[in-house]
């Protein structure tokens, strides 16, 4: 059953739509449907063989490509060189895309930390392989900030209901301020000047966050945002 106003799917027996608060008017159920509210058979388990086969084929292709790069680089230059970056990039892509598909449910609070940890390890390998000194002063803190903000946003959308719009406004402001931190780490690592581009990002995100914060205290505006963005 769906809401006649906003189209949100409703649970059976609810008196009104939880999103737009439109009263639910249920049509009368025919007598022959009342007798059998539940199916007589258990649903069949979905076959996973085709999915596993496709994912295995993609994995084999990525492994073959990575080994090909390593063999070519070793034969041509006598060392791993750029092939290590290419091979680890394929591993990173596999972790981001193929690994979550091997499970029935994608659990972001488990997979996202793994993704960011793998990204940090990949950047560390590039830094060491190229002889740079930018990982600890730039890549590591920037990756950490992105991981914290992403996990905070996902946790807020999945587990928090009351006051979500207000927390969302604070998260948007925090994202804007994080750009200033990124530019600061860029400044101390690469010697670039400060306040070149971060202030524009801070201004835009802070204005959006302030608007959402004010909207959280105005019921009609809060309801309009809820109907529009389904948060």
C-alpha positions as CSV (number, residue, x, y, z in Angstrom):
1,X,0.0,0.0,0.0
2,X,1.3,3.5,-0.9
3,X,0.5,7.0,0.2
4,X,-1.9,8.8,-2.2
5,X,-0.1,12.1,-1.7
6,X,3.7,11.4,-1.7
7,X,3.8,7.9,-2.9
8,X,5.8,6.4,0.1
9,X,5.2,2.7,0.7
10,X,3.2,2.2,3.9
11,X,3.1,-0.6,6.4
12,X,-0.2,-2.4,6.9
13,X,-2.5,-0.9,9.5
14,X,-0.9,2.6,9.8
15,X,-3.5,5.3,10.2
16,X,-1.5,8.0,8.4
17,X,1.6,8.5,6.3
18,X,4.7,8.9,8.5
19,X,6.2,11.3,5.9
20,X,3.5,13.7,4.9
21,X,0.9,12.8,7.6
22,X,-1.8,12.2,5.1
23,X,-4.6,10.0,6.5
24,X,-4.7,6.5,5.0
25,X,-8.0,5.4,3.6
26,X,-7.8,1.6,2.9
27,X,-10.0,0.0,0.3
28,X,-12.2,-2.9,1.6
29,X,-10.6,-6.3,1.2
30,X,-12.5,-8.9,-0.8
31,X,-13.7,-11.9,1.2
32,X,-11.7,-14.4,-0.8
33,X,-8.5,-12.5,0.1
34,X,-9.2,-12.3,3.8
35,X,-9.2,-16.1,4.1
36,X,-5.6,-16.4,2.9
37,X,-3.5,-13.5,4.1
38,X,-0.3,-15.4,3.8
39,X,1.2,-17.6,1.0
40,X,0.9,-21.3,1.4
41,X,4.5,-21.9,0.4
42,X,7.8,-20.6,1.7
43,X,9.6,-18.3,-0.8
44,X,12.3,-20.0,-2.7
45,X,15.9,-18.9,-1.9
46,X,17.4,-16.9,-4.7
47,X,20.0,-18.6,-6.7
48,X,23.4,-17.1,-6.1
49,X,25.4,-19.3,-8.5
50,X,25.1,-16.9,-11.4
51,X,26.1,-13.9,-9.3
52,X,29.1,-15.8,-7.8
53,X,30.2,-16.9,-11.2
54,X,30.2,-13.4,-12.6
55,X,32.0,-12.0,-9.6
56,X,34.6,-14.8,-9.8
57,X,35.1,-14.1,-13.5
58,X,35.7,-10.4,-12.8
59,X,38.1,-11.3,-10.0
60,X,40.1,-13.6,-12.3
61,X,40.3,-10.9,-15.0
62,X,41.6,-8.4,-12.4
63,X,44.1,-10.8,-11.1
64,X,45.3,-11.6,-14.6
65,X,45.6,-7.9,-15.4
66,X,47.6,-7.3,-12.2
67,X,49.9,-10.2,-12.9
68,X,50.4,-9.1,-16.5
69,X,51.4,-5.6,-15.3
70,X,53.9,-7.0,-12.8
71,X,55.5,-9.5,-15.3
72,X,55.8,-6.8,-18.0
73,X,57.4,-4.3,-15.6
74,X,59.8,-6.9,-14.1
75,X,60.9,-8.0,-17.6
76,X,61.3,-4.5,-19.0
77,X,62.8,-2.7,-16.0
78,X,63.9,-5.4,-13.6
79,X,61.8,-4.0,-10.7
80,X,58.2,-3.6,-9.7
81,X,57.9,0.1,-10.5
82,X,54.6,1.4,-11.7
83,X,53.1,-2.1,-11.9
84,X,52.7,-2.2,-8.1
85,X,50.6,0.9,-8.2
86,X,48.5,-0.5,-11.0
87,X,48.1,-3.9,-9.3
88,X,47.2,-2.3,-5.9
89,X,44.8,0.0,-7.7
90,X,43.0,-3.1,-9.1
91,X,42.9,-4.6,-5.6
92,X,41.4,-1.4,-4.2
93,X,38.8,-1.4,-6.9
94,X,37.9,-5.0,-6.1
95,X,37.6,-4.2,-2.4
96,X,35.3,-1.2,-3.2
97,X,33.0,-2.9,-5.8
98,X,33.3,-6.7,-5.7
99,X,33.7,-7.5,-2.0
100,X,30.4,-6.0,-0.8
101,X,28.5,-7.9,-3.6
102,X,29.7,-11.2,-2.1
103,X,27.5,-10.6,0.9
104,X,23.7,-10.6,1.1
105,X,23.5,-7.2,2.8
106,X,25.8,-4.2,2.4
107,X,26.7,-3.0,5.9
108,X,28.2,0.4,5.6
109,X,29.5,0.7,9.1
110,X,31.7,-2.4,8.4
111,X,32.6,-1.9,4.7
112,X,33.3,1.8,4.8
113,X,36.1,1.6,7.3
114,X,37.6,-1.2,5.3
115,X,37.4,0.9,2.1
116,X,39.1,3.9,3.7
117,X,41.7,1.8,5.3
118,X,42.5,0.2,2.0
119,X,42.6,3.7,0.4
120,X,45.0,4.9,3.1
121,X,47.3,1.9,2.5
122,X,47.2,2.5,-1.3
123,X,48.2,6.1,-0.9
124,X,51.0,5.1,1.6
125,X,52.4,2.7,-1.0
126,X,52.3,5.4,-3.7
127,X,54.1,7.8,-1.4
128,X,56.8,5.3,-0.5
129,X,57.2,4.1,-4.1
130,X,57.6,7.6,-5.5
131,X,59.9,8.8,-2.7
132,X,57.4,11.4,-1.5
133,X,56.9,12.7,2.0
134,X,53.3,13.8,1.8
135,X,51.4,10.9,3.3
136,X,51.5,11.7,7.0
137,X,51.1,15.4,6.6
138,X,48.4,15.4,3.9
139,X,47.0,12.0,2.7
140,X,46.6,10.4,6.1
141,X,44.7,13.3,7.8
142,X,42.6,14.1,4.7
143,X,41.6,10.4,4.4
144,X,40.8,10.3,8.1
145,X,38.6,13.4,7.9
146,X,36.7,12.0,4.9
147,X,36.2,8.7,6.7
148,X,34.9,10.3,9.9
149,X,32.5,12.6,8.1
150,X,31.2,9.8,5.8
151,X,30.6,7.4,8.7
152,X,28.9,10.1,10.7
153,X,26.6,10.9,7.8
154,X,25.7,7.2,7.2
155,X,25.2,6.5,10.9
156,X,22.9,9.6,11.2
157,X,20.8,8.5,8.2
158,X,20.5,4.9,9.3
159,X,20.1,5.1,13.1
160,X,18.8,8.5,14.1
161,X,15.3,9.7,13.5
162,X,14.6,12.4,16.0
163,X,16.4,15.7,15.2
164,X,17.9,14.3,12.1
165,X,17.5,17.6,10.1
166,X,19.3,19.5,12.9
167,X,22.2,17.0,13.0
168,X,22.3,17.1,9.2
169,X,22.8,20.8,9.2
170,X,25.7,20.5,11.7
171,X,27.2,17.8,9.5
172,X,27.0,20.1,6.4
173,X,28.7,22.9,8.3
174,X,31.4,20.4,9.5
175,X,32.0,19.3,5.9
176,X,32.5,23.0,4.9
177,X,35.0,23.6,7.7
178,X,36.8,20.4,6.8
179,X,37.8,22.0,3.4
180,X,39.8,24.6,5.4
181,X,41.6,21.8,7.2
182,X,42.4,20.2,3.8
183,X,43.8,23.5,2.6
184,X,45.8,23.8,5.8
185,X,47.4,20.3,5.3
186,X,48.0,21.2,1.7
187,X,49.8,24.4,2.9
188,X,52.1,22.7,5.4
189,X,52.9,19.8,2.9
190,X,53.3,21.5,-0.4
191,X,53.8,25.2,0.6
192,X,50.8,26.5,-1.2
193,X,49.1,29.7,0.1
194,X,46.2,29.6,2.5
195,X,42.6,30.7,2.0
196,X,42.7,30.4,-1.8
197,X,39.7,28.1,-2.4
198,X,38.6,26.8,1.0
199,X,36.7,29.9,2.0
200,X,34.4,29.6,-0.9
201,X,33.6,26.0,0.2
202,X,33.2,27.0,3.8
203,X,30.8,29.9,2.8
204,X,28.6,27.7,0.6
205,X,28.3,24.8,3.0
206,X,27.8,27.0,6.1
207,X,25.0,28.8,4.3
208,X,23.3,25.5,3.4
209,X,23.8,24.2,7.0
210,X,22.4,27.4,8.5
211,X,19.3,27.1,6.3
212,X,18.8,23.5,7.3
213,X,19.3,24.4,11.0
214,X,16.7,27.2,10.8
215,X,14.3,24.9,8.8
216,X,14.4,22.4,11.6
217,X,12.5,24.9,13.8
218,X,9.8,25.7,11.2
219,X,7.4,22.7,10.9
220,X,5.9,23.6,7.4
221,X,9.4,24.0,6.0
222,X,10.7,20.9,7.7
223,X,7.8,18.9,6.3
224,X,8.4,20.3,2.8
225,X,12.0,19.2,3.0
226,X,11.1,15.8,4.2
227,X,8.6,15.3,1.4
228,X,11.1,16.5,-1.2
229,X,14.2,14.6,-0.1
230,X,12.7,11.7,1.8
231,X,15.2,12.0,4.7
